[in-house]
Amino acid sequence: MFNSAKFIGGFLGSLLLVSPLLAEPLQHKLGRIATDKEIAGWDISIGPDGSNLPEARGTVLQGEKLYQTKCAYCHGEFGEAVGRWPVLMGGEESLATMEPVKTVGSYWPYATSVFSYIRRAMPFYNPQSLSDEETYAITAYVFYLNDLVDEEFELNNESIMEIEMPNSAGFYGPDPRPDVQNVACMKNCVTGQGL
């Protein structure tokens, strides 16, 4: 038979045992705060303005050799792609068609974005394994495949800023929609219950 007094007594007893745990915020005591050096190791993206570009250099000819050994397996010898891997060259004038071809030469808005992506994510089988010199050289070769630079071109942290990408006017910023504006609070911020 159900005894409501025992049930209520057991429930209240359990609540007394658990309530101190609920009164204090949970602290898992796992991990630690990352050091500045550890954060710097992950802070490798490059902005459109060239911020965070490393000082190094690479040529189209150096890039061609590296590309053949590290990139052609997926992207083809001339950026035409192998299987379902992304095409890197071509696609000019295709973005407004029913079958747009988004390549470095037809879609990407900033030369620095191409460098940053190759630096962070390539080669697919071993990301972040390229040196800065190798990244500049491969990026130079990819630009050459898209007729953005000539065969004698040397890419470095200064010359990359001079490359005009064909679709640079195809992107807009900042986003004018009012629902996507998010100003980060730096002081006197509303927290917790005030939200």
GUDRENTOR-906329 format. One record per residue: residue in one letter; x, y, z of N, C-alpha, C, CB in turn. Coordinates in pm, 1 decimal, m for minus. Atoms other than C-alpha are relative to their C-alpha. Glycine has a CB too. Example, Ala and Ser with C-alpha at 12.3 -4.5 7.8 and 13.67 -1.06 7.14 Angstrom:
<nodes>
NODE type       nu       nv       nw      cau      cav      caw       cu       cv       cw      cbu      cbv      cbw
NODE    a     89.0   m119.0      0.0   1230.0   m450.0    780.0     90.0    120.0      0.0    m99.2      2.7    124.6
NODE    s    m82.0   m119.0     m6.0   1367.0   m106.0    714.0    m77.0    109.0     73.0     41.4     46.2   m141.5
</nodes>
This chain:
<nodes>
NODE type       nu       nv       nw      cau      cav      caw       cu       cv       cw      cbu      cbv      cbw
NODE    m     84.4   m117.1      0.0      0.0      0.0      0.0     89.1    123.7      0.0    m96.1     m0.4    121.6
NODE    f    m77.0   m124.2     10.8    121.8    348.5    m79.6    m13.7     80.2    128.5    m46.8     84.1   m121.5
NODE    n     m0.6    m78.1   m122.2    222.4    542.0    230.9     48.3    139.7    m34.9     89.7    m65.7    109.8
NODE    s    m35.2   m135.4     41.5    215.0    912.1    148.7     91.2     69.6     99.9   m124.9     81.9    m19.9
NODE    a    m85.0    m63.9   m100.5    380.5   1017.3    474.8    144.9    m41.7    m19.7    m47.2    m35.8    142.3
NODE    k   m136.0     47.4     23.4    684.0    797.3    407.7     55.9     58.6   m129.7      3.3   m153.7     m5.1
NODE    f    m44.6    m54.5    128.5    698.7    916.1     47.5     42.4    146.5     15.1   m112.1    m12.6   m105.7
NODE    i    m29.9   m142.2    m18.6    685.7   1283.9    146.3    123.2     16.0     87.9   m120.7     74.0     62.4
NODE    g   m116.9     m6.6    m88.1    937.6   1228.1    424.6    127.2    m35.9    m75.4    m17.8    m93.5    120.2
NODE    g   m116.0     39.7     80.0   1176.2   1049.4    187.1     37.1    106.8   m101.2    m27.4   m131.5    m71.5
NODE    f    m24.2   m105.1     98.7   1135.5   1320.5    m73.3     65.7    120.9     65.2   m131.4     41.3    m68.2
NODE    l    m56.5   m115.6    m69.3   1206.2   1599.6    176.7    140.8    m29.0     49.9    m89.3     40.8    116.9
NODE    g   m133.7     39.2    m44.0   1504.5   1408.8    315.5     98.4      5.1   m116.1     m2.4   m140.6     61.2
NODE    s    m85.6     m4.4    118.7   1648.4   1369.1    m35.6     28.1    143.8    m41.5    m65.1    m76.6   m116.0
NODE    l    m15.6   m140.0     37.0   1589.5   1735.3   m103.9     99.8     69.8     91.8   m135.2     71.7      4.5
NODE    l    m95.6    m58.3    m93.9   1783.8   1830.2    211.1    143.3    m41.9    m32.7    m35.0    m40.8    143.1
NODE    l   m134.0     47.4     35.3   2077.4   1618.7     95.4     51.1     66.4   m127.6     m0.5   m151.8    m16.9
NODE    v    m39.0    m52.6    130.9   2079.0   1761.0   m257.7      6.9    152.6     m0.5    m97.6    m47.6   m106.6
NODE    s      8.8   m146.2      5.9   2002.2   2126.8   m179.6    134.4     71.2     13.8    m91.8     48.5    107.4
NODE    p   m129.7    m69.9     m2.0   2360.7   2222.1    m80.5     71.8     m6.2   m135.4     89.9    m59.9    108.3
NODE    l    m62.3     12.1    131.8   2475.7   2095.2   m418.7    m61.7     97.5    m99.4    m13.2   m143.1    m52.3
NODE    l     68.7    m90.7     91.4   2216.2   2306.9   m596.7     28.8    146.4     32.1   m149.4    m25.1      4.6
NODE    a    m23.4   m138.0    m40.7   2305.1   2621.2   m402.6    130.1     55.5    m57.1      1.9      9.8    151.0
NODE    e   m128.7    m45.5     50.9   2662.6   2636.7   m533.0     11.2    m32.4   m148.5    116.0    m64.8     78.7
NODE    p    m18.0     30.5    142.6   2757.0   2661.6   m899.6     89.1   m123.7    m15.9     62.0    121.8    m75.4
NODE    l    m78.2    121.2     26.8   2892.9   2338.4  m1041.8    137.3     36.9    m52.3    m72.5    m91.1   m100.6
NODE    q   m136.2    m19.2     46.6   3266.5   2333.9  m1085.9     57.4   m137.5    m31.3     87.3     76.0    106.1
NODE    h    m47.0    131.2     40.5   3396.2   2041.9  m1284.1    148.7    m20.7     26.4    m28.6    m21.0   m145.4
NODE    k   m144.1      4.3    m28.4   3760.2   2124.4  m1214.9     75.0    m85.9   m101.3     24.5    m53.5    141.2
NODE    l    m67.4     68.8    109.0   3865.0   1987.4  m1551.6     78.5    101.9    m81.3   m101.6    m76.2    m89.4
NODE    g    m76.9    m86.2     88.2   4135.0   2137.2  m1769.5     64.5    116.3     72.5    m87.3     51.7   m109.0
NODE    r    m66.2   m118.2    m52.3   4312.0   2469.2  m1723.5    m13.0    110.6   m102.9    149.3    m28.4     33.7
NODE    i      4.7   m112.4     92.6   4328.6   2812.7  m1880.8    118.4    m12.5    m96.5      3.2    137.2     76.8
NODE    a   m105.2      9.0    101.7   4525.2   2808.0  m2206.6     98.6    115.3     15.1    m61.2      0.2   m141.9
NODE    t   m102.8   m104.5     m5.8   4853.3   2999.1  m2212.0     m3.8     83.3   m127.9    141.1    m62.2     20.2
NODE    d     m6.5    m85.3    119.3   4917.7   3285.9  m2454.1     70.8    m71.9   m114.4     72.1    132.2     31.9
NODE    k    m74.1     73.8    102.5   5165.3   3064.0  m2639.0    m88.6   m106.4    m65.5    125.4    m65.7     61.3
NODE    e     90.8    100.8     54.9   4904.2   2788.2  m2680.5   m106.4     64.8    m88.7    m66.9    m79.5    113.5
NODE    i    100.7    m70.6     80.4   4645.7   3036.0  m2807.1     61.4     48.3   m131.1    m59.1    119.8     78.9
NODE    a    m68.0    m48.8    120.7   4897.4   3184.3  m3052.4     18.1   m111.9   m101.6    136.4     60.7     35.9
NODE    g    m14.2    113.3     91.0   4949.1   2837.6  m3198.6   m125.8    m28.9    m80.0     38.5   m122.0     77.0
NODE    w    126.5     21.6     71.1   4582.0   2823.6  m3297.4    m49.2    126.3    m70.5   m106.4    m48.9     96.9
NODE    d     41.4   m127.2     59.2   4549.3   3189.4  m3396.6     76.0     20.3   m131.2     25.6    119.2     98.6
NODE    i    m76.6     m1.2    124.8   4664.9   3132.9  m3753.8    m79.5     50.2   m119.5     50.6   m137.7    m29.3
NODE    s     76.1    m47.7    114.9   4384.1   3271.1  m3968.3     49.3    138.1    m41.1   m150.8      3.7     32.0
NODE    i    m45.8   m125.5     59.5   4460.6   3563.4  m4196.4   m123.4     80.6    m41.1     94.8    m26.1   m123.4
NODE    g    112.4    m85.4     36.5   4221.8   3856.3  m4237.2     13.3     53.9   m141.8    m11.9    114.9     97.8
NODE    p     m4.6    m59.3    133.6   4131.0   4020.3  m4569.8     99.2    115.2    m10.9   m136.9     48.4    m38.6
NODE    d    m93.5   m112.4     m1.8   4349.6   4313.6  m4467.2    145.4    m45.0     12.0    m33.9     93.1    114.2
NODE    g   m135.5     52.6    m10.1   4653.3   4084.6  m4441.8     50.6    m13.5    141.9     92.3     86.5    m75.9
NODE    s    m43.9     13.0   m139.2   4662.1   4086.9  m4064.1     38.6   m144.3     28.3   m110.8     46.6     98.0
NODE    n    m51.6    130.3    m40.0   4862.4   3795.6  m3927.2     72.8    m74.6   m112.0   m112.6    m84.3     50.4
NODE    l    m77.1     66.0    106.2   5041.2   3722.2  m4257.9    144.4    m22.5     45.1     m2.9     84.3   m130.2
NODE    p   m140.0     23.0    m37.2   5378.7   3556.5  m4193.7     94.8     60.2   m103.2     27.6   m150.2     15.1
NODE    e   m101.7    m49.6     92.0   5696.4   3698.8  m4344.6     71.4   m120.5    m59.4    100.9     96.3     71.9
NODE    a    m61.4    110.5     73.7   5799.0   3441.3  m4603.9    m26.2     28.0   m146.8    m57.5   m141.7     44.3
NODE    r     22.1    m19.2    143.2   5794.2   3397.6  m4981.9      2.4   m134.3    m71.0    106.3     94.5    m60.0
NODE    g      0.1    119.0     83.5   5733.5   3141.7  m5253.1    m34.3     38.3   m142.5    m99.0   m105.0     53.5
NODE    t     22.7    m32.4    140.7   5733.5   3141.7  m5631.6    m96.4    m99.0    m64.3    132.6      1.4    m76.4
NODE    v     87.9     88.0     77.7   5501.6   2992.8  m5891.0     72.3   m130.2    m33.0    m46.9     70.1   m130.2
NODE    l    m74.7    120.0     38.0   5773.7   2751.2  m6004.0     23.3    m93.4    118.8    133.6     39.3    m61.5
NODE    q    m11.6     82.5   m120.5   5839.6   2632.1  m5648.3   m134.6    m63.6     33.1     50.5     84.3    119.6
NODE    g    134.8     47.3    m30.3   5465.0   2600.9  m5599.7    m46.0   m111.5    m90.0    m96.3    112.3     m9.0
NODE    e     39.4    105.7     94.2   5420.3   2388.6  m5911.2     52.7   m135.6     46.7     52.4     31.5   m142.2
NODE    k    m59.1    126.7    m46.7   5657.0   2121.3  m5776.5    m70.7    m49.1    126.7    152.2     17.4     27.1
NODE    l     68.4     37.3   m123.8   5496.0   2125.3  m5433.0   m144.5    m44.3    m26.9      1.5    117.7     98.5
NODE    y    138.9     31.8     34.6   5146.3   2122.6  m5581.0    m10.0   m141.9    m56.0    m55.1    101.9   m102.4
NODE    q      4.6    133.1     61.7   5223.8   1812.0  m5786.4     15.3   m111.0    104.4    109.9    m12.9   m106.5
NODE    t    m20.6    103.7   m100.8   5337.8   1620.6  m5476.6   m101.6      3.5    113.3    137.0     12.4     57.0
NODE    k     87.0    m11.7   m116.7   5092.7   1753.1  m5215.6   m146.7     28.3    m31.7     51.3    107.3     87.7
NODE    c    136.3    m46.2     29.8   4780.0   1870.1  m5399.1    m65.3    m70.5   m119.1      2.3    147.6    m26.2
NODE    a     54.4     52.2    125.5   4739.7   1709.9  m5743.2    m78.4   m129.7     18.4    111.9    m22.6    m98.6
NODE    y     70.6    126.3    m23.4   4622.2   1378.2  m5599.2   m150.9     23.3     11.0     52.8    m68.3    128.0
NODE    c    142.1    m32.1    m15.7   4289.9   1542.3  m5510.1    m49.2    103.3   m102.2    m25.6     51.5    140.4
NODE    h     44.0   m113.3     81.0   4278.6   1860.0  m5719.9     41.0     m8.7   m146.0     53.2    125.8     57.7
NODE    g    m42.6     15.0    139.5   4430.9   1730.1  m6044.9    126.3     78.8    m29.0   m110.7     44.5    m94.1
NODE    e   m127.8    m63.8     34.4   4753.7   1834.3  m6214.5    m12.3    148.5    m28.8     60.2    m68.0   m119.1
NODE    f     19.0   m140.6     37.2   4607.0   2165.2  m6331.2   m119.4     62.4     70.0    m17.2     12.5   m149.9
NODE    g    112.1    m55.8    m75.5   4337.1   2229.9  m6070.3   m135.6    m41.1    m51.2      8.2    147.1     m0.4
NODE    e    126.5     42.4     60.2   4070.7   2047.4  m6270.8    m79.2    m93.9     89.4     26.0    m66.9   m132.0
NODE    a     60.5     88.5   m100.8   3988.0   1817.2  m5971.9      5.1   m146.1    m43.1   m145.1     41.0     26.4
NODE    v      4.0    144.4     19.1   3993.8   1441.1  m5936.2   m122.7    m49.2     75.3    132.9    m70.7     50.6
NODE    g    120.8     51.0    m65.1   3667.3   1264.2  m5863.1    m88.0    112.6     48.7     36.1    m90.7    116.0
NODE    r     91.0    m99.2    m57.2   3452.7   1469.2  m5630.4     73.0    109.4     77.8    m99.5    m68.4     90.6
NODE    w    m76.0   m104.5    m67.6   3733.1   1689.3  m5496.6    m23.5    134.2    m69.5    151.0    m34.8      2.2
NODE    p     30.5   m131.7     58.1   3696.4   2066.7  m5554.7     92.1     40.5   m115.8      8.2    104.6    107.4
NODE    v    m71.8    m60.1    111.9   3798.5   2229.7  m5881.0     62.0    129.7     51.6    m95.4     26.0   m124.0
NODE    l    m68.0   m121.1    m46.5   4051.6   2508.3  m5823.7      9.6    108.7   m105.3    137.3    m34.3     47.1
NODE    m    m15.5   m100.8    105.1   4060.9   2683.6  m6160.8   m118.5     m3.4    m95.0    130.8    m22.0    m77.7
NODE    g    110.9    m10.9     94.8   3818.0   2800.4  m6424.5   m120.7     64.7     65.6    m37.7   m137.8    m55.1
NODE    g    124.8    m50.3    m54.9   3457.5   2897.7  m6365.1    m28.9    146.3    m24.1     m1.3    m23.7    142.1
NODE    e     22.3   m142.5     24.3   3491.2   3253.8  m6491.3   m138.0     20.9    m61.1    109.7     58.1    m92.6
NODE    e    131.8    m39.6     54.3   3155.6   3419.4  m6562.0   m108.8   m103.9     26.4     10.7     23.9   m150.1
NODE    s     99.8    105.3    m22.1   2969.1   3115.3  m6422.6    m87.3     22.7    122.7     68.8   m132.4     13.0
NODE    l     71.8    m13.9   m126.5   2844.1   3245.4  m6088.7   m146.4     38.4    m16.8     68.0    102.1     85.1
NODE    a    138.6    m41.7     20.8   2525.3   3397.1  m6231.2    m77.8   m100.5    m84.5     m4.0    136.8    m66.2
NODE    t     68.0    100.7     81.0   2439.0   3082.7  m6428.4    m69.6   m103.2     88.9     99.9    m69.5    m94.0
NODE    m     68.8    106.3    m73.6   2230.1   2781.8  m6328.4     97.8   m102.0     57.6   m100.0    m70.3    m91.0
NODE    e   m100.9     93.2    m49.6   2551.5   2583.4  m6272.8    130.1     75.7     29.4     24.8   m114.1   m102.9
NODE    p   m120.5    m76.5    m32.0   2803.7   2811.2  m6101.5    116.0    m91.9     37.5    m28.1     97.8    114.2
NODE    v   m121.2     73.8    m34.6   3160.2   2683.3  m6071.0     80.8     90.2     92.5     83.1    m41.6   m128.8
NODE    k    m66.6    m83.3   m100.4   3307.8   2822.2  m5751.5    144.3    m45.5     15.1    m74.1     m6.8    136.5
NODE    t   m142.7     29.9     m6.3   3685.0   2824.4  m5785.7     74.1    119.0     60.2     55.8    m34.0   m140.8
NODE    v    m82.0   m110.3    m49.7   3971.5   3037.7  m5660.3    m13.4    120.5    m92.6    148.3    m42.8     12.2
NODE    g      5.2   m109.6     95.6   3953.0   3244.2  m5977.4   m137.6     58.2    m23.8     54.3    m45.1   m127.6
NODE    s    133.9    m51.2     28.7   3576.2   3278.0  m5998.6    m76.8     44.5    123.8    m79.0   m104.4    m71.6
NODE    y     83.9    m22.6   m117.6   3450.5   3295.4  m5640.4     68.6     71.8    115.6    m50.7   m129.6     48.5
NODE    w    m64.4    m52.2   m120.4   3703.9   3379.5  m5370.1     19.6    151.7     m9.3    135.2    m69.7     22.6
NODE    p     m8.2   m145.7      6.7   3696.8   3751.5  m5279.9    136.7     59.0     33.6   m100.1     57.8     91.3
NODE    y   m127.4    m55.9    m45.7   4041.5   3795.7  m5120.3    113.3   m100.1    m20.8     m8.8     40.3    148.5
NODE    a   m118.3     85.6     17.4   4384.5   3658.9  m5206.0     46.1    m54.1    135.0    115.0     78.4    m68.6
NODE    t    m42.1     43.6   m133.7   4459.7   3642.3  m4833.9    m85.0   m116.2     51.1     m7.7    116.7     98.5
NODE    s     86.2    110.6    m41.9   4162.1   3409.0  m4782.6     47.3   m131.9    m59.2   m144.9     26.7    m40.8
NODE    v    m52.5    121.6     63.7   4310.4   3160.4  m5027.7    122.8    m47.8     77.3     35.8     26.0   m150.4
NODE    f   m119.2     34.2    m77.1   4645.0   3169.1  m4845.5    m39.2    m57.6    135.7     90.0    123.6     18.2
NODE    s     41.0     42.2   m133.3   4473.9   3136.6  m4506.7    m61.0   m140.0     m3.0    m99.7     99.9     58.9
NODE    y     64.3    131.5      8.1   4264.0   2838.6  m4615.7    102.2   m109.8    m27.0   m107.2     m0.4   m109.5
NODE    i   m103.5     99.9     30.0   4559.3   2652.2  m4766.8     86.1    m22.7    123.6     88.2     45.2   m120.1
NODE    r    m84.6     10.3   m119.7   4764.1   2725.3  m4455.1    m67.7    m80.5    110.4     35.1    139.4     52.1
NODE    r     71.6     64.4   m109.6   4495.3   2601.0  m4213.8    m49.0   m140.4    m32.0   m116.0     84.0     39.4
NODE    a     75.6    121.9     28.9   4331.6   2314.6  m4401.1     62.5    m96.5   m100.1   m131.7     37.5    m49.3
NODE    m    m57.7     84.8    104.0   4561.8   2169.6  m4665.6    138.7    m48.3     38.8      6.3     75.0   m132.4
NODE    p     79.4     92.8     79.5   4666.6   1918.1  m4762.6   m103.7    m71.3     87.3     91.1   m102.6    m69.4
NODE    f    112.9     59.6    m71.0   4345.5   1740.8  m4667.1     44.4   m112.4     93.0   m102.3    m52.4    m99.3
NODE    y    m45.3    115.2    m78.6   4528.7   1434.1  m4538.8     98.5     37.8    110.9     64.3   m101.6    m91.3
NODE    n    m96.1    m43.5   m101.1   4771.1   1639.5  m4324.6     m5.3    152.1     16.6    142.9    m45.2    m38.1
NODE    p     13.6   m145.1     m9.8   4639.8   1991.6  m4249.9    103.2     62.3     92.8   m138.4     35.5     47.5
NODE    q    m95.9    m80.6    m74.4   4873.7   2259.3  m4112.0    141.4    m58.8     m1.2    m46.9     15.5    142.3
NODE    s   m133.9     59.0      9.1   5177.4   2058.8  m4221.1     92.3     80.1    m92.5    m10.0   m144.1    m49.4
NODE    l    m81.2    m79.1     92.7   5296.4   2312.2  m4481.6     72.6    112.1     73.7    m87.7     58.4   m112.1
NODE    s    m72.0   m115.9    m54.2   5564.7   2564.7  m4391.6    m58.8    126.6    m63.1    155.2    m10.4    m27.9
NODE    d     48.2   m125.6     58.1   5491.6   2931.4  m4458.4     50.4     16.3   m142.7     44.4    119.7     85.6
NODE    e    m56.2     m8.5    135.3   5724.4   2918.0  m4761.9    m75.7    m91.0    m96.4    149.3    m37.2      1.4
NODE    e     75.5     92.4     85.7   5542.3   2612.7  m4900.5   m139.9     52.8    m26.6     m7.9   m139.1     64.2
NODE    t    135.1    m54.7     16.8   5206.8   2778.9  m4843.0      0.0    115.2   m100.1    m56.1     47.5    135.2
NODE    y     m9.1   m109.5     96.8   5312.4   3093.8  m5029.0     22.8    m55.8   m140.9    114.2     97.7     38.8
NODE    a    m30.4     54.3    132.1   5452.3   2883.8  m5315.4   m121.8    m69.1    m61.3    117.1    m98.1      8.9
NODE    i    119.0     69.1     52.2   5143.4   2662.3  m5352.7   m109.5    100.5    m33.4    m52.4   m103.8    102.1
NODE    t    100.4   m103.7     26.5   4914.9   2965.4  m5327.0     34.6     75.1   m127.9    m10.2     98.4    119.0
NODE    a    m43.3    m67.7    123.3   5120.5   3140.1  m5598.0    m34.5    m85.0   m121.8    152.4     28.8      3.6
NODE    y     30.1     88.6    112.5   5080.2   2835.9  m5823.6   m151.4     m6.6    m27.0     55.1   m141.1     27.5
NODE    v    146.3      1.1     17.2   4703.5   2823.3  m5763.3    m46.0    130.1    m65.2    m71.7    m20.2    136.6
NODE    f     32.0   m126.8     66.3   4684.9   3192.9  m5855.6     41.8     m4.3   m147.1     69.6    117.9     72.0
NODE    y    m47.8     13.3    137.6   4887.6   3114.0  m6168.9    m97.3    m85.5    m82.7    141.8    m62.5     m2.1
NODE    l     98.0     84.5     70.0   4641.1   2835.6  m6263.7   m124.5     79.0    m38.3    m39.5   m119.6     87.2
NODE    n    117.9    m82.7     24.3   4369.8   3102.7  m6252.1     32.4    128.4    m75.5    m66.3     34.0    130.7
NODE    d    m43.0   m117.3     77.6   4564.9   3354.4  m6464.2     m3.2    129.2     79.5    m86.5     15.2   m121.7
NODE    l     m3.4   m118.8    m84.3   4591.8   3594.7  m6171.0    140.8     56.2     12.9    m55.5    m31.8    137.3
NODE    v   m140.8    m42.4     m5.2   4974.3   3608.4  m6175.5     73.0    m68.3   m115.5     66.9    m36.1    139.5
NODE    d    m77.3     63.2    107.4   5244.7   3527.3  m6430.5     96.1   m104.7     57.6     78.7    106.9    m80.3
NODE    e    m86.1    112.4    m37.2   5493.6   3240.0  m6423.6    120.2     41.5     84.5     48.4    m70.0   m124.0
NODE    e   m117.5    m48.2    m73.3   5772.2   3454.9  m6275.0    m36.5     60.4    136.2     74.0    103.5    m83.7
NODE    f     49.0    m69.6   m118.8   5561.9   3580.5  m5983.2     53.5    m62.4    128.9   m152.3     m0.6      1.7
NODE    e    m37.4     42.5   m135.1   5688.2   3563.6  m5624.1   m104.3     54.1     96.6    144.1     49.6     38.7
NODE    l    102.4    m39.4    m96.9   5419.8   3569.1  m5355.4     64.2     15.2    137.3   m115.7   m104.0      4.6
NODE    n    m46.9    m22.7   m136.9   5498.5   3716.3  m5013.9   m105.0     82.6     73.0    139.6     72.0      1.8
NODE    n     98.3    m71.2    m80.8   5326.2   3908.3  m4736.1    m34.8    138.7    m53.7     50.6     12.5    139.9
NODE    e     32.3   m129.6     61.3   5339.0   4229.7  m4942.5    m66.6    m17.2   m136.5    126.8     84.7    m14.7
NODE    s     54.6     14.7    135.6   5272.6   4110.7  m5298.7   m139.8    m61.2     m0.5     92.9    m85.7    m84.3
NODE    i    134.2     60.7     m5.5   4965.1   3911.9  m5192.2   m107.6    107.5     12.0    m10.4    m98.5    118.8
NODE    m     97.0   m107.5    m18.0   4795.0   4240.3  m5100.7    m27.6     75.1   m130.2     49.2     97.0    105.7
NODE    e     17.3    m67.5    128.4   4833.3   4363.0  m5458.9    m84.3    m80.8    m98.7    135.0     28.8    m60.9
NODE    i     77.5     85.5     90.4   4639.3   4073.6  m5614.9   m146.9     36.5      9.4     20.9   m149.8     33.2
NODE    e    142.1    m33.8      8.1   4292.4   4177.4  m5727.0    m76.2   m124.9    m42.5    m25.4    118.3    m99.9
NODE    m     77.8    119.0     31.4   4055.8   3881.1  m5713.0   m119.3     38.7    m87.2    m47.3    m70.9    129.7
NODE    p    108.5    m33.6     92.8   3796.5   3872.9  m5994.8   m136.2     20.3     65.7    m11.8   m107.0   m102.0
NODE    n    130.7    m10.8    m64.4   3503.0   3837.7  m5754.7      4.0     84.6    127.1    m52.7   m138.0     32.7
NODE    s    m11.1    m80.0   m122.8   3614.9   4089.9  m5492.7   m121.9     89.1     22.9    125.3     85.9     m5.1
NODE    a    119.9    m82.8    m15.6   3305.0   4302.0  m5559.3   m125.2    m83.8     22.2    m18.6     88.3   m122.1
NODE    g    115.3     88.2    m15.4   3077.8   3997.8  m5523.9    m40.1    m25.2    144.3     28.0   m129.9    m65.5
NODE    f     30.9     17.6   m141.3   3081.4   4008.9  m5145.0    m25.0    136.3     61.6    114.6    m74.2     74.0
NODE    y     37.2   m125.5    m62.4   2926.3   4275.9  m4928.0     25.9     m8.5    149.1   m147.3     34.3    m28.0
NODE    g    m20.0      0.7   m143.7   3005.6   4376.1  m4576.3      8.6    141.3     51.5    125.1    m77.9     37.3
NODE    p     64.7     96.5    m88.5   2919.2   4446.4  m4314.9   m144.1    m24.7    m41.2      5.4     48.3    144.3
NODE    d    136.6     39.5     33.6   2583.8   4272.9  m4342.1    m97.0    107.0     49.4    m34.6   m138.6     61.8
NODE    p     87.6   m110.0    m40.6   2317.6   4549.6  m4342.5   m127.0    m43.1     73.1    m38.0     78.6   m119.9
NODE    r    124.1     43.9    m64.0   2038.2   4332.2  m4200.7      4.9     27.5    150.0    m24.6   m150.1    m26.3
NODE    p     m2.8    m36.5   m142.7   1940.2   4455.7  m3851.8      3.8   m120.4     93.3   m120.3     84.2     33.3
NODE    d      6.0    116.3    m88.3   1888.0   4104.7  m3713.5    133.7    m73.8     13.1   m104.9    m95.4    m50.0
NODE    v   m129.5     67.7    m10.0   2253.6   4004.1  m3762.6    106.7     87.3     65.1     46.6    m42.7   m137.5
NODE    q    m95.3    m87.1    m66.8   2416.2   4296.5  m3583.7     19.5    m49.3    143.0    m48.2    148.0     m2.0
NODE    n    m29.6     49.9   m133.0   2589.5   4177.3  m3268.5    122.1     74.4     52.8     23.8   m153.9     m1.4
NODE    v   m108.2    m78.3    m56.6   2794.4   4430.5  m3078.3     42.9    m68.3    129.4    m43.3    148.7     24.8
NODE    a    m50.9     66.6   m119.7   3013.5   4258.0  m2821.6      5.4     98.5    116.2    139.8    m60.5    m26.1
NODE    c     m3.5    m82.9   m119.7   2973.3   4397.3  m2472.7    136.5    m13.1     65.7   m112.7    m39.8     98.7
NODE    m   m131.8      1.5    m61.0   3304.9   4496.4  m2315.4      0.0     50.3    144.6     94.1     83.0    m82.2
NODE    k      7.6    m43.4   m139.1   3193.1   4666.9  m1989.7   m144.2     32.3     35.5     90.8    122.5     24.7
NODE    n    137.1    m20.9    m49.5   2878.1   4711.2  m1778.3   m102.1    m83.7    m75.6    m37.7    147.0    m10.4
NODE    c     86.7     88.2     78.0   2721.4   4415.5  m1958.6   m111.1    m56.8     85.8     80.8   m113.2    m62.3
NODE    v    111.1     64.9    m68.3   2385.1   4268.1  m1866.1     33.3   m148.6      4.6   m138.5     27.3    m72.6
NODE    t    m30.7    142.5    m14.0   2436.3   3919.2  m1730.0   m113.1    m71.9     73.4    133.5    m19.7     75.0
NODE    g     88.7     86.4    m77.6   2235.5   3632.2  m1588.9   m145.8     35.9     m9.9     39.6      2.4    141.3
NODE    q    142.7    m21.7     m7.3   1885.8   3724.0  m1475.4    m46.7    126.0    m71.4    m41.4      5.6    141.6
NODE    g     37.0   m124.4     65.5   1893.5   4066.4  m1639.7    m25.1    m15.3   m149.0    106.6    101.5     21.9
NODE    l     20.7     20.6    144.0   1875.2   3911.5  m1986.7   m144.5    m18.8    m32.8     78.2   m118.9    m49.0
</nodes>
